[in-house]
């Protein structure tokens, strides 16, 4: 029972933060929504579970991106999130984090890498890979 509660708590907290990040894209002043995502990230970190940490880092990266960061402040978080997600068996999140990283890096190489990652998701049965990745890792939609 305790494990089920943990899974529900982590999933709910990530959805709260991810929803706030997604909604922040439509706000003139997204500060309150970014604060919700930041708080969710802190709560996930407090769970002391690698899969929750992966989700927390994804939220932190999304907040930085929504705040206009594009350099190492974001790329290092996305690299960490992809590594943690992969180590936790969260292949979809790892792929989506790598796609966001490719979009942040930009240029021809970034676009090609993002397209290759979308093809990987499509090979796994995802019908709309870019939308799926944006759902898993919000905050980077405007780059794609």
N, CA, C and O atoms as CSV, one atom per row, in Angstrom:
chain,resi,resn,atom,element,x,y,z
A,1,UNK,N,N,0.819,-1.199,0.000
A,1,UNK,CA,C,0.000,0.000,0.000
A,1,UNK,C,C,0.862,1.262,0.000
A,1,UNK,O,O,0.560,2.228,-0.701
A,2,UNK,N,N,1.927,1.247,0.783
A,2,UNK,CA,C,2.800,2.414,0.878
A,2,UNK,C,C,3.436,2.749,-0.468
A,2,UNK,O,O,3.562,3.925,-0.810
A,3,UNK,N,N,3.840,1.738,-1.236
A,3,UNK,CA,C,4.437,1.973,-2.550
A,3,UNK,C,C,3.422,2.601,-3.498
A,3,UNK,O,O,3.762,3.501,-4.266
A,4,UNK,N,N,2.183,2.134,-3.448
A,4,UNK,CA,C,1.147,2.711,-4.315
A,4,UNK,C,C,0.928,4.181,-3.985
A,4,UNK,O,O,0.777,5.010,-4.882
A,5,UNK,N,N,0.912,4.495,-2.711
A,5,UNK,CA,C,0.730,5.892,-2.301
A,5,UNK,C,C,1.897,6.733,-2.797
A,5,UNK,O,O,1.708,7.856,-3.265
A,6,UNK,N,N,3.103,6.186,-2.692
A,6,UNK,CA,C,4.292,6.889,-3.167
A,6,UNK,C,C,4.185,7.176,-4.665
A,6,UNK,O,O,4.461,8.295,-5.099
A,7,UNK,N,N,3.794,6.194,-5.445
A,7,UNK,CA,C,3.666,6.361,-6.896
A,7,UNK,C,C,2.618,7.426,-7.222
A,7,UNK,O,O,2.837,8.277,-8.083
A,8,UNK,N,N,1.495,7.374,-6.538
A,8,UNK,CA,C,0.435,8.364,-6.781
A,8,UNK,C,C,0.914,9.759,-6.389
A,8,UNK,O,O,0.661,10.728,-7.105
A,9,UNK,N,N,1.603,9.864,-5.255
A,9,UNK,CA,C,2.087,11.168,-4.785
A,9,UNK,C,C,3.095,11.759,-5.784
A,9,UNK,O,O,3.000,12.934,-6.137
A,10,UNK,N,N,4.042,10.958,-6.229
A,10,UNK,CA,C,5.056,11.441,-7.172
A,10,UNK,C,C,4.411,11.821,-8.505
A,10,UNK,O,O,4.687,12.889,-9.051
A,11,UNK,N,N,3.567,10.957,-9.016
A,11,UNK,CA,C,2.906,11.225,-10.290
A,11,UNK,C,C,2.051,12.488,-10.208
A,11,UNK,O,O,2.085,13.322,-11.113
A,12,UNK,N,N,1.295,12.626,-9.137
A,12,UNK,CA,C,0.445,13.811,-8.970
A,12,UNK,C,C,1.270,15.086,-8.882
A,12,UNK,O,O,0.911,16.108,-9.467
A,13,UNK,N,N,2.366,15.025,-8.156
A,13,UNK,CA,C,3.218,16.212,-8.010
A,13,UNK,C,C,3.839,16.596,-9.351
A,13,UNK,O,O,3.913,17.777,-9.688
A,14,UNK,N,N,4.287,15.596,-10.118
A,14,UNK,CA,C,4.854,15.911,-11.431
A,14,UNK,C,C,3.789,16.511,-12.344
A,14,UNK,O,O,4.049,17.487,-13.047
A,15,UNK,N,N,2.606,15.935,-12.335
A,15,UNK,CA,C,1.535,16.471,-13.180
A,15,UNK,C,C,1.170,17.896,-12.785
A,15,UNK,O,O,0.869,18.719,-13.650
A,16,UNK,N,N,1.192,18.195,-11.493
A,16,UNK,CA,C,0.924,19.558,-11.029
A,16,UNK,C,C,1.984,20.512,-11.614
A,16,UNK,O,O,1.648,21.556,-12.171
A,17,UNK,N,N,3.247,20.143,-11.481
A,17,UNK,CA,C,4.314,20.997,-11.988
A,17,UNK,C,C,4.320,21.110,-13.495
A,17,UNK,O,O,4.501,22.201,-14.035
A,18,UNK,N,N,4.123,19.992,-14.184
A,18,UNK,CA,C,4.117,19.996,-15.647
A,18,UNK,C,C,2.933,20.797,-16.192
A,18,UNK,O,O,3.063,21.497,-17.197
A,19,UNK,N,N,1.798,20.694,-15.539
A,19,UNK,CA,C,0.625,21.472,-15.964
A,19,UNK,C,C,0.872,22.966,-15.787
A,19,UNK,O,O,0.493,23.776,-16.633
A,20,UNK,N,N,1.509,23.315,-14.680
A,20,UNK,CA,C,1.831,24.729,-14.451
A,20,UNK,C,C,2.795,25.240,-15.522
A,20,UNK,O,O,2.639,26.354,-16.022
A,21,UNK,N,N,3.794,24.420,-15.874
A,21,UNK,CA,C,4.730,24.818,-16.931
A,21,UNK,C,C,4.017,24.998,-18.269
A,21,UNK,O,O,4.258,25.969,-18.986
A,22,UNK,N,N,3.149,24.066,-18.591
A,22,UNK,CA,C,2.417,24.161,-19.855
A,22,UNK,C,C,1.529,25.402,-19.877
A,22,UNK,O,O,1.467,26.108,-20.883
A,23,UNK,N,N,0.851,25.662,-18.779
A,23,UNK,CA,C,-0.028,26.829,-18.700
A,23,UNK,C,C,0.765,28.132,-18.730
A,23,UNK,O,O,0.268,29.145,-19.221
A,24,UNK,N,N,1.986,28.117,-18.212
A,24,UNK,CA,C,2.817,29.327,-18.172
A,24,UNK,C,C,3.115,29.855,-19.568
A,24,UNK,O,O,3.378,31.046,-19.735
A,25,UNK,N,N,3.076,28.991,-20.566
A,25,UNK,CA,C,3.347,29.420,-21.942
A,25,UNK,C,C,2.310,30.419,-22.437
A,25,UNK,O,O,2.586,31.211,-23.337
A,26,UNK,N,N,1.125,30.382,-21.855
A,26,UNK,CA,C,0.024,31.236,-22.306
A,26,UNK,C,C,-0.148,32.486,-21.451
A,26,UNK,O,O,-1.025,33.305,-21.727
A,27,UNK,N,N,0.663,32.643,-20.432
A,27,UNK,CA,C,0.507,33.756,-19.492
A,27,UNK,C,C,1.424,34.921,-19.832
A,27,UNK,O,O,2.570,34.732,-20.239
A,28,UNK,N,N,0.898,36.132,-19.658
A,28,UNK,CA,C,1.717,37.326,-19.816
A,28,UNK,C,C,2.720,37.398,-18.672
A,28,UNK,O,O,3.883,37.741,-18.881
A,29,UNK,N,N,2.268,37.076,-17.463
A,29,UNK,CA,C,3.137,37.061,-16.286
A,29,UNK,C,C,3.070,35.670,-15.661
A,29,UNK,O,O,2.214,35.414,-14.816
A,30,UNK,N,N,3.964,34.771,-16.069
A,30,UNK,CA,C,3.886,33.378,-15.632
A,30,UNK,C,C,4.522,33.100,-14.259
A,30,UNK,O,O,4.648,31.936,-13.877
A,31,UNK,N,N,4.917,34.120,-13.524
A,31,UNK,CA,C,5.672,33.918,-12.290
A,31,UNK,C,C,4.972,32.981,-11.311
A,31,UNK,O,O,5.617,32.107,-10.733
A,32,UNK,N,N,3.679,33.144,-11.116
A,32,UNK,CA,C,2.960,32.298,-10.153
A,32,UNK,C,C,2.968,30.836,-10.597
A,32,UNK,O,O,3.126,29.934,-9.774
A,33,UNK,N,N,2.801,30.606,-11.885
A,33,UNK,CA,C,2.811,29.234,-12.389
A,33,UNK,C,C,4.208,28.624,-12.318
A,33,UNK,O,O,4.353,27.438,-12.023
A,34,UNK,N,N,5.216,29.412,-12.582
A,34,UNK,CA,C,6.586,28.912,-12.465
A,34,UNK,C,C,6.915,28.588,-11.012
A,34,UNK,O,O,7.680,27.664,-10.736
A,35,UNK,N,N,6.338,29.345,-10.087
A,35,UNK,CA,C,6.527,29.054,-8.661
A,35,UNK,C,C,5.876,27.721,-8.298
A,35,UNK,O,O,6.418,26.977,-7.481
A,36,UNK,N,N,4.737,27.411,-8.885
A,36,UNK,CA,C,4.080,26.122,-8.652
A,36,UNK,C,C,4.980,24.991,-9.153
A,36,UNK,O,O,5.152,23.983,-8.467
A,37,UNK,N,N,5.548,25.154,-10.337
A,37,UNK,CA,C,6.428,24.123,-10.901
A,37,UNK,C,C,7.689,23.963,-10.054
A,37,UNK,O,O,8.153,22.843,-9.841
A,38,UNK,N,N,8.238,25.059,-9.577
A,38,UNK,CA,C,9.432,25.007,-8.727
A,38,UNK,C,C,9.132,24.290,-7.418
A,38,UNK,O,O,9.932,23.477,-6.953
A,39,UNK,N,N,7.986,24.588,-6.828
A,39,UNK,CA,C,7.587,23.928,-5.580
A,39,UNK,C,C,7.389,22.427,-5.806
A,39,UNK,O,O,7.786,21.610,-4.975
A,40,UNK,N,N,6.779,22.075,-6.925
A,40,UNK,CA,C,6.587,20.656,-7.251
A,40,UNK,C,C,7.940,19.965,-7.398
A,40,UNK,O,O,8.111,18.830,-6.954
A,41,UNK,N,N,8.895,20.645,-8.019
A,41,UNK,CA,C,10.235,20.079,-8.175
A,41,UNK,C,C,10.872,19.804,-6.818
A,41,UNK,O,O,11.476,18.750,-6.619
A,42,UNK,N,N,10.743,20.733,-5.895
A,42,UNK,CA,C,11.305,20.536,-4.552
A,42,UNK,C,C,10.649,19.359,-3.833
A,42,UNK,O,O,11.318,18.572,-3.164
A,43,UNK,N,N,9.350,19.254,-3.981
A,43,UNK,CA,C,8.642,18.131,-3.346
A,43,UNK,C,C,9.080,16.792,-3.936
A,43,UNK,O,O,9.217,15.803,-3.216
A,44,UNK,N,N,9.298,16.767,-5.240
A,44,UNK,CA,C,9.761,15.532,-5.876
A,44,UNK,C,C,11.164,15.166,-5.403
A,44,UNK,O,O,11.445,13.993,-5.156
A,45,UNK,N,N,12.031,16.137,-5.276
A,45,UNK,CA,C,13.385,15.876,-4.777
A,45,UNK,C,C,13.343,15.290,-3.371
A,45,UNK,O,O,14.169,14.448,-3.018
A,46,UNK,N,N,12.386,15.734,-2.577
A,46,UNK,CA,C,12.261,15.263,-1.195
A,46,UNK,C,C,11.844,13.793,-1.125
A,46,UNK,O,O,11.972,13.167,-0.073
A,47,UNK,N,N,11.354,13.246,-2.213
A,47,UNK,CA,C,10.927,11.845,-2.232
A,47,UNK,C,C,12.108,10.874,-2.139
A,47,UNK,O,O,11.931,9.715,-1.767
A,48,UNK,N,N,13.292,11.339,-2.471
A,48,UNK,CA,C,14.504,10.506,-2.380
A,48,UNK,C,C,14.387,9.210,-3.181
A,48,UNK,O,O,14.779,8.140,-2.715
A,49,UNK,N,N,13.850,9.324,-4.375
A,49,UNK,CA,C,13.752,8.190,-5.298
A,49,UNK,C,C,14.288,8.665,-6.640
A,49,UNK,O,O,13.972,9.771,-7.079
A,50,UNK,N,N,15.095,7.837,-7.293
A,50,UNK,CA,C,15.744,8.282,-8.533
A,50,UNK,C,C,14.735,8.675,-9.608
A,50,UNK,O,O,14.963,9.631,-10.349
A,51,UNK,N,N,13.636,7.954,-9.698
A,51,UNK,CA,C,12.663,8.294,-10.738
A,51,UNK,C,C,11.969,9.617,-10.422
A,51,UNK,O,O,11.630,10.371,-11.334
A,52,UNK,N,N,11.755,9.903,-9.140
A,52,UNK,CA,C,11.179,11.191,-8.749
A,52,UNK,C,C,12.188,12.311,-8.991
A,52,UNK,O,O,11.817,13.417,-9.380
A,53,UNK,N,N,13.455,12.018,-8.758
A,53,UNK,CA,C,14.503,13.017,-9.016
A,53,UNK,C,C,14.568,13.362,-10.496
A,53,UNK,O,O,14.762,14.526,-10.848
A,54,UNK,N,N,14.407,12.371,-11.366
A,54,UNK,CA,C,14.396,12.633,-12.809
A,54,UNK,C,C,13.282,13.613,-13.158
A,54,UNK,O,O,13.494,14.550,-13.927
A,55,UNK,N,N,12.114,13.402,-12.604
A,55,UNK,CA,C,10.977,14.286,-12.864
A,55,UNK,C,C,11.221,15.675,-12.289
A,55,UNK,O,O,10.861,16.677,-12.907
A,56,UNK,N,N,11.831,15.738,-11.107
A,56,UNK,CA,C,12.146,17.032,-10.490
A,56,UNK,C,C,13.097,17.834,-11.362
A,56,UNK,O,O,12.909,19.036,-11.551
A,57,UNK,N,N,14.107,17.178,-11.890
A,57,UNK,CA,C,15.087,17.866,-12.738
A,57,UNK,C,C,14.436,18.331,-14.038
A,57,UNK,O,O,14.759,19.409,-14.536
A,58,UNK,N,N,13.530,17.538,-14.589
A,58,UNK,CA,C,12.802,17.963,-15.791
A,58,UNK,C,C,12.010,19.243,-15.519
A,58,UNK,O,O,11.983,20.151,-16.350
A,59,UNK,N,N,11.370,19.309,-14.361
A,59,UNK,CA,C,10.626,20.522,-14.018
A,59,UNK,C,C,11.558,21.717,-13.873
A,59,UNK,O,O,11.255,22.805,-14.361
A,60,UNK,N,N,12.683,21.519,-13.209
A,60,UNK,CA,C,13.637,22.628,-13.041
A,60,UNK,C,C,14.130,23.126,-14.396
A,60,UNK,O,O,14.258,24.331,-14.608
A,61,UNK,N,N,14.407,22.196,-15.314
A,61,UNK,CA,C,14.845,22.589,-16.656
A,61,UNK,C,C,13.748,23.367,-17.379
A,61,UNK,O,O,14.023,24.371,-18.037
A,62,UNK,N,N,12.509,22.903,-17.256
A,62,UNK,CA,C,11.389,23.598,-17.890
A,62,UNK,C,C,11.192,25.000,-17.337
A,62,UNK,O,O,10.892,25.928,-18.089
A,63,UNK,N,N,11.359,25.162,-16.037
A,63,UNK,CA,C,11.246,26.493,-15.429
A,63,UNK,C,C,12.329,27.409,-15.987
A,63,UNK,O,O,12.052,28.544,-16.373
A,64,UNK,N,N,13.555,26.914,-16.029
A,64,UNK,CA,C,14.655,27.726,-16.573
A,64,UNK,C,C,14.362,28.122,-18.022
A,64,UNK,O,O,14.588,29.266,-18.416
A,65,UNK,N,N,13.860,27.174,-18.807
A,65,UNK,CA,C,13.549,27.473,-20.209
A,65,UNK,C,C,12.448,28.522,-20.317
A,65,UNK,O,O,12.538,29.437,-21.135
A,66,UNK,N,N,11.410,28.392,-19.495
A,66,UNK,CA,C,10.316,29.377,-19.516
A,66,UNK,C,C,10.805,30.756,-19.077
A,66,UNK,O,O,10.240,31.778,-19.466
A,67,UNK,N,N,11.865,30.773,-18.260
A,67,UNK,CA,C,12.442,32.049,-17.821
A,67,UNK,C,C,13.388,32.634,-18.866
A,67,UNK,O,O,13.949,33.712,-18.669
A,68,UNK,N,N,13.563,31.923,-19.973
A,68,UNK,CA,C,14.369,32.433,-21.076
A,68,UNK,C,C,15.796,31.914,-21.129
A,68,UNK,O,O,16.564,32.316,-22.003
A,69,UNK,N,N,16.164,31.034,-20.218
A,69,UNK,CA,C,17.521,30.457,-20.234
A,69,UNK,C,C,17.661,29.531,-21.439
A,69,UNK,O,O,16.708,28.852,-21.823
A,70,UNK,N,N,18.843,29.508,-22.026
A,70,UNK,CA,C,19.108,28.607,-23.137
A,70,UNK,C,C,20.496,27.981,-23.058
A,70,UNK,O,O,20.813,27.101,-23.858
A,71,UNK,N,N,21.313,28.403,-22.132
A,71,UNK,CA,C,22.681,27.925,-22.042
A,71,UNK,C,C,22.830,26.725,-21.135
A,71,UNK,O,O,21.930,25.893,-21.012
A,72,UNK,N,N,23.985,26.656,-20.505
A,72,UNK,CA,C,24.330,25.493,-19.685
A,72,UNK,C,C,23.410,25.315,-18.483
A,72,UNK,O,O,23.301,24.212,-17.947
A,73,UNK,N,N,22.749,26.385,-18.053
A,73,UNK,CA,C,21.801,26.257,-16.944
A,73,UNK,C,C,20.689,25.277,-17.304
A,73,UNK,O,O,20.186,24.562,-16.437
A,74,UNK,N,N,20.306,25.240,-18.569
A,74,UNK,CA,C,19.255,24.341,-19.028
A,74,UNK,C,C,19.846,23.026,-19.540
A,74,UNK,O,O,19.344,21.950,-19.214
A,75,UNK,N,N,20.903,23.113,-20.334
A,75,UNK,CA,C,21.438,21.889,-20.943
A,75,UNK,C,C,21.963,20.909,-19.893
A,75,UNK,O,O,21.787,19.699,-20.038
A,76,UNK,N,N,22.597,21.412,-18.849
A,76,UNK,CA,C,23.102,20.498,-17.819
A,76,UNK,C,C,21.953,19.809,-17.080
A,76,UNK,O,O,22.061,18.639,-16.711
A,77,UNK,N,N,20.860,20.531,-16.868
A,77,UNK,CA,C,19.693,19.912,-16.230
A,77,UNK,C,C,19.067,18.854,-17.133
A,77,UNK,O,O,18.691,17.781,-16.662
A,78,UNK,N,N,18.954,19.147,-18.414
A,78,UNK,CA,C,18.371,18.171,-19.340
A,78,UNK,C,C,19.250,16.931,-19.470
A,78,UNK,O,O,18.740,15.814,-19.554
A,79,UNK,N,N,20.557,17.123,-19.486
A,79,UNK,CA,C,21.465,15.970,-19.524
A,79,UNK,C,C,21.292,15.104,-18.285
A,79,UNK,O,O,21.238,13.878,-18.381
A,80,UNK,N,N,21.206,15.746,-17.114
A,80,UNK,CA,C,21.007,15.009,-15.865
A,80,UNK,C,C,19.662,14.298,-15.863
A,80,UNK,O,O,19.572,13.139,-15.459
A,81,UNK,N,N,18.619,14.985,-16.311
A,81,UNK,CA,C,17.285,14.386,-16.337
A,81,UNK,C,C,17.248,13.170,-17.256
A,81,UNK,O,O,16.665,12.145,-16.903
A,82,UNK,N,N,17.867,13.276,-18.432
A,82,UNK,CA,C,17.892,12.148,-19.369
A,82,UNK,C,C,18.631,10.965,-18.754
A,82,UNK,O,O,18.197,9.821,-18.885
A,83,UNK,N,N,19.744,11.242,-18.085
A,83,UNK,CA,C,20.525,10.175,-17.446
A,83,UNK,C,C,19.716,9.511,-16.334
A,83,UNK,O,O,19.661,8.284,-16.262
A,84,UNK,N,N,19.091,10.303,-15.472
A,84,UNK,CA,C,18.299,9.749,-14.366
A,84,UNK,C,C,17.091,8.973,-14.888
A,84,UNK,O,O,16.771,7.898,-14.380
A,85,UNK,N,N,16.428,9.515,-15.895
A,85,UNK,CA,C,15.255,8.835,-16.452
A,85,UNK,C,C,15.657,7.500,-17.067
A,85,UNK,O,O,14.985,6.489,-16.864
A,86,UNK,N,N,16.739,7.500,-17.808
A,86,UNK,CA,C,17.212,6.265,-18.420
A,86,UNK,C,C,17.580,5.235,-17.354
A,86,UNK,O,O,17.221,4.064,-17.475
A,87,UNK,N,N,18.284,5.657,-16.327
A,87,UNK,CA,C,18.692,4.753,-15.248
A,87,UNK,C,C,17.495,4.225,-14.468
A,87,UNK,O,O,17.574,3.170,-13.838
A,88,UNK,N,N,16.383,4.963,-14.510
A,88,UNK,CA,C,15.176,4.553,-13.797
A,88,UNK,C,C,14.207,3.772,-14.672
A,88,UNK,O,O,13.104,3.442,-14.237
A,89,UNK,N,N,14.612,3.475,-15.904
A,89,UNK,CA,C,13.752,2.713,-16.798
A,89,UNK,C,C,12.633,3.527,-17.415
A,89,UNK,O,O,11.614,2.973,-17.829
A,90,UNK,N,N,12.815,4.833,-17.480
A,90,UNK,CA,C,11.796,5.737,-18.023
A,90,UNK,C,C,12.237,6.195,-19.412
A,90,UNK,O,O,12.595,7.355,-19.617
A,91,UNK,N,N,12.202,5.263,-20.354
A,91,UNK,CA,C,12.742,5.510,-21.688
A,91,UNK,C,C,12.047,6.670,-22.400
A,91,UNK,O,O,12.703,7.463,-23.076
A,92,UNK,N,N,10.751,6.773,-22.255
A,92,UNK,CA,C,10.021,7.862,-22.909
A,92,UNK,C,C,10.458,9.220,-22.393
A,92,UNK,O,O,10.677,10.144,-23.177
A,93,UNK,N,N,10.588,9.348,-21.083
A,93,UNK,CA,C,11.047,10.603,-20.490
A,93,UNK,C,C,12.487,10.895,-20.895
A,93,UNK,O,O,12.830,12.044,-21.175
A,94,UNK,N,N,13.335,9.864,-20.929
A,94,UNK,CA,C,14.728,10.052,-21.331
A,94,UNK,C,C,14.800,10.565,-22.764
A,94,UNK,O,O,15.555,11.491,-23.059
A,95,UNK,N,N,14.022,9.968,-23.646
A,95,UNK,CA,C,14.008,10.377,-25.047
A,95,UNK,C,C,13.473,11.804,-25.186
A,95,UNK,O,O,14.017,12.600,-25.952
A,96,UNK,N,N,12.420,12.122,-24.455
A,96,UNK,CA,C,11.849,13.467,-24.511
A,96,UNK,C,C,12.823,14.504,-23.959
A,96,UNK,O,O,12.898,15.617,-24.479
A,97,UNK,N,N,13.568,14.154,-22.912
A,97,UNK,CA,C,14.569,15.073,-22.364
A,97,UNK,C,C,15.697,15.291,-23.361
A,97,UNK,O,O,16.180,16.412,-23.518
A,98,UNK,N,N,16.119,14.227,-24.037
A,98,UNK,CA,C,17.166,14.356,-25.053
A,98,UNK,C,C,16.690,15.200,-26.217
A,98,UNK,O,O,17.461,15.971,-26.789
A,99,UNK,N,N,15.409,15.056,-26.575
A,99,UNK,CA,C,14.841,15.872,-27.652
A,99,UNK,C,C,14.847,17.343,-27.255
A,99,UNK,O,O,15.229,18.203,-28.049
A,100,UNK,N,N,14.423,17.634,-26.020
A,100,UNK,CA,C,14.436,19.022,-25.542
A,100,UNK,C,C,15.864,19.565,-25.559
A,100,UNK,O,O,16.085,20.716,-25.938
A,101,UNK,N,N,16.822,18.751,-25.156
A,101,UNK,CA,C,18.227,19.149,-25.178
A,101,UNK,C,C,18.670,19.489,-26.599
A,101,UNK,O,O,19.357,20.487,-26.819
A,102,UNK,N,N,18.278,18.666,-27.550
A,102,UNK,CA,C,18.619,18.929,-28.952
A,102,UNK,C,C,18.002,20.244,-29.422
A,102,UNK,O,O,18.645,21.010,-30.140
A,103,UNK,N,N,16.765,20.507,-29.021
A,103,UNK,CA,C,16.102,21.752,-29.416
A,103,UNK,C,C,16.788,22.959,-28.798
A,103,UNK,O,O,16.933,23.991,-29.453
A,104,UNK,N,N,17.209,22.844,-27.555
A,104,UNK,CA,C,17.903,23.953,-26.896
A,104,UNK,C,C,19.239,24.223,-27.580
A,104,UNK,O,O,19.614,25.377,-27.786
A,105,UNK,N,N,19.935,23.186,-27.921
A,105,UNK,CA,C,21.234,23.357,-28.598
A,105,UNK,C,C,21.058,23.955,-29.982
A,105,UNK,O,O,21.916,24.698,-30.458
A,106,UNK,N,N,19.945,23.632,-30.627
A,106,UNK,CA,C,19.582,24.266,-31.892
A,106,UNK,C,C,20.503,23.951,-33.052
A,106,UNK,O,O,21.299,23.013,-33.014
A,107,UNK,N,N,20.369,24.752,-34.067
A,107,UNK,CA,C,21.155,24.563,-35.279
A,107,UNK,C,C,20.723,23.331,-36.047
A,107,UNK,O,O,19.786,22.627,-35.670
A,108,UNK,N,N,21.425,23.097,-37.122
A,108,UNK,CA,C,21.103,21.944,-37.966
A,108,UNK,C,C,21.280,20.643,-37.204
A,108,UNK,O,O,20.439,19.748,-37.287
A,109,UNK,N,N,22.377,20.538,-36.459
A,109,UNK,CA,C,22.643,19.317,-35.698
A,109,UNK,C,C,21.551,19.063,-34.657
A,109,UNK,O,O,21.120,17.924,-34.475
A,110,UNK,N,N,21.107,20.111,-33.981
A,110,UNK,CA,C,20.044,19.965,-32.990
A,110,UNK,C,C,18.736,19.515,-33.616
A,110,UNK,O,O,18.048,18.644,-33.084
A,111,UNK,N,N,18.399,20.116,-34.754
A,111,UNK,CA,C,17.168,19.728,-35.454
A,111,UNK,C,C,17.229,18.283,-35.919
A,111,UNK,O,O,16.246,17.549,-35.821
A,112,UNK,N,N,18.390,17.876,-36.427
A,112,UNK,CA,C,18.543,16.493,-36.887
A,112,UNK,C,C,18.450,15.513,-35.720
A,112,UNK,O,O,17.832,14.455,-35.837
A,113,UNK,N,N,19.059,15.868,-34.610
A,113,UNK,CA,C,19.008,15.005,-33.415
A,113,UNK,C,C,17.567,14.911,-32.904
A,113,UNK,O,O,17.109,13.824,-32.552
A,114,UNK,N,N,16.854,16.031,-32.858
A,114,UNK,CA,C,15.459,16.022,-32.424
A,114,UNK,C,C,14.615,15.145,-33.337
A,114,UNK,O,O,13.773,14.382,-32.865
A,115,UNK,N,N,14.836,15.251,-34.638
A,115,UNK,CA,C,14.093,14.431,-35.602
A,115,UNK,C,C,14.393,12.946,-35.400
A,115,UNK,O,O,13.491,12.113,-35.495
A,116,UNK,N,N,15.647,12.613,-35.125
A,116,UNK,CA,C,16.016,11.211,-34.891
A,116,UNK,C,C,15.336,10.681,-33.627
A,116,UNK,O,O,14.884,9.537,-33.594
A,117,UNK,N,N,15.266,11.506,-32.600
A,117,UNK,CA,C,14.601,11.087,-31.359
A,117,UNK,C,C,13.096,10.947,-31.567
A,117,UNK,O,O,12.472,10.055,-30.993
A,118,UNK,N,N,12.518,11.812,-32.375
A,118,UNK,CA,C,11.097,11.678,-32.712
A,118,UNK,C,C,10.862,10.384,-33.487
A,118,UNK,O,O,9.844,9.719,-33.293
A,119,UNK,N,N,11.790,10.027,-34.355
A,119,UNK,CA,C,11.675,8.769,-35.100
A,119,UNK,C,C,11.751,7.573,-34.145
A,119,UNK,O,O,11.053,6.578,-34.337
A,120,UNK,N,N,12.592,7.673,-33.127
A,120,UNK,CA,C,12.684,6.615,-32.116
A,120,UNK,C,C,11.348,6.444,-31.407
A,120,UNK,O,O,10.885,5.323,-31.195
A,121,UNK,N,N,10.731,7.568,-31.040
A,121,UNK,CA,C,9.417,7.490,-30.393
A,121,UNK,C,C,8.380,6.901,-31.347
A,121,UNK,O,O,7.547,6.094,-30.935
A,122,UNK,N,N,8.425,7.295,-32.607
A,122,UNK,CA,C,7.478,6.763,-33.603
A,122,UNK,C,C,7.664,5.253,-33.762
A,122,UNK,O,O,6.690,4.513,-33.899
A,123,UNK,N,N,8.915,4.805,-33.743
A,123,UNK,CA,C,9.196,3.369,-33.837
A,123,UNK,C,C,8.613,2.602,-32.656
A,123,UNK,O,O,8.349,1.404,-32.756
A,124,UNK,N,N,8.416,3.288,-31.553
A,124,UNK,CA,C,7.838,2.665,-30.354
A,124,UNK,C,C,6.318,2.797,-30.320
A,124,UNK,O,O,5.678,2.451,-29.327
A,125,UNK,N,N,5.749,3.300,-31.410
A,125,UNK,CA,C,4.302,3.353,-31.530
A,125,UNK,C,C,3.669,4.692,-31.205
A,125,UNK,O,O,2.443,4.799,-31.173
A,126,UNK,N,N,4.472,5.714,-30.965
A,126,UNK,CA,C,3.929,7.041,-30.665
A,126,UNK,C,C,3.476,7.684,-31.973
A,126,UNK,O,O,4.261,7.811,-32.912
A,127,UNK,N,N,2.219,8.084,-32.032
A,127,UNK,CA,C,1.648,8.635,-33.266
A,127,UNK,C,C,2.078,10.072,-33.536
A,127,UNK,O,O,2.287,10.445,-34.690
A,128,UNK,N,N,2.212,10.877,-32.496
A,128,UNK,CA,C,2.608,12.280,-32.622
A,128,UNK,C,C,3.813,12.522,-31.711
A,128,UNK,O,O,3.655,13.074,-30.623
A,129,UNK,N,N,5.006,12.121,-32.134
A,129,UNK,CA,C,6.177,12.164,-31.249
A,129,UNK,C,C,6.504,13.536,-30.669
A,129,UNK,O,O,6.850,13.633,-29.492
A,130,UNK,N,N,6.404,14.596,-31.464
A,130,UNK,CA,C,6.729,15.925,-30.946
A,130,UNK,C,C,5.749,16.337,-29.857
A,130,UNK,O,O,6.147,16.889,-28.831
A,131,UNK,N,N,4.480,16.070,-30.080
A,131,UNK,CA,C,3.461,16.404,-29.069
A,131,UNK,C,C,3.611,15.547,-27.824
A,131,UNK,O,O,3.441,16.032,-26.705
A,132,UNK,N,N,3.929,14.279,-28.016
A,132,UNK,CA,C,4.138,13.364,-26.894
A,132,UNK,C,C,5.317,13.838,-26.046
A,132,UNK,O,O,5.225,13.888,-24.819
A,133,UNK,N,N,6.417,14.183,-26.698
A,133,UNK,CA,C,7.599,14.655,-25.981
A,133,UNK,C,C,7.304,15.955,-25.241
A,133,UNK,O,O,7.758,16.138,-24.112
A,134,UNK,N,N,6.551,16.856,-25.862
A,134,UNK,CA,C,6.189,18.120,-25.214
A,134,UNK,C,C,5.284,17.885,-24.009
A,134,UNK,O,O,5.341,18.637,-23.036
A,135,UNK,N,N,4.457,16.858,-24.066
A,135,UNK,CA,C,3.605,16.524,-22.923
A,135,UNK,C,C,4.462,16.010,-21.766
A,135,UNK,O,O,4.245,16.386,-20.614
A,136,UNK,N,N,5.430,15.155,-22.074
A,136,UNK,CA,C,6.277,14.599,-21.020
A,136,UNK,C,C,7.227,15.637,-20.446
A,136,UNK,O,O,7.486,15.652,-19.243
A,137,UNK,N,N,7.744,16.502,-21.304
A,137,UNK,CA,C,8.746,17.488,-20.891
A,137,UNK,C,C,8.305,18.871,-21.377
A,137,UNK,O,O,8.804,19.361,-22.390
A,138,UNK,N,N,7.372,19.501,-20.657
A,138,UNK,CA,C,6.902,20.819,-21.079
A,138,UNK,C,C,7.950,21.902,-20.824
A,138,UNK,O,O,8.833,21.759,-19.978
A,139,UNK,N,N,7.821,22.971,-21.574
A,139,UNK,CA,C,8.705,24.110,-21.411
A,139,UNK,C,C,9.562,24.391,-22.622
A,139,UNK,O,O,10.248,25.411,-22.681
A,140,UNK,N,N,9.527,23.485,-23.596
A,140,UNK,CA,C,10.406,23.607,-24.749
A,140,UNK,C,C,9.640,23.604,-26.072
A,140,UNK,O,O,10.251,23.513,-27.137
A,141,UNK,N,N,8.323,23.702,-26.016
A,141,UNK,CA,C,7.496,23.594,-27.210
A,141,UNK,C,C,7.828,24.673,-28.231
A,141,UNK,O,O,7.806,24.410,-29.434
A,142,UNK,N,N,8.131,25.859,-27.781
A,142,UNK,CA,C,8.377,26.960,-28.715
A,142,UNK,C,C,9.671,26.792,-29.499
A,142,UNK,O,O,9.904,27.505,-30.474
A,143,UNK,N,N,10.513,25.851,-29.078
A,143,UNK,CA,C,11.781,25.626,-29.767
A,143,UNK,C,C,11.653,24.639,-30.912
A,143,UNK,O,O,12.516,24.582,-31.787
A,144,UNK,N,N,10.567,23.854,-30.908
A,144,UNK,CA,C,10.426,22.767,-31.889
A,144,UNK,C,C,9.832,23.137,-33.131
A,144,UNK,O,O,9.672,22.295,-34.015
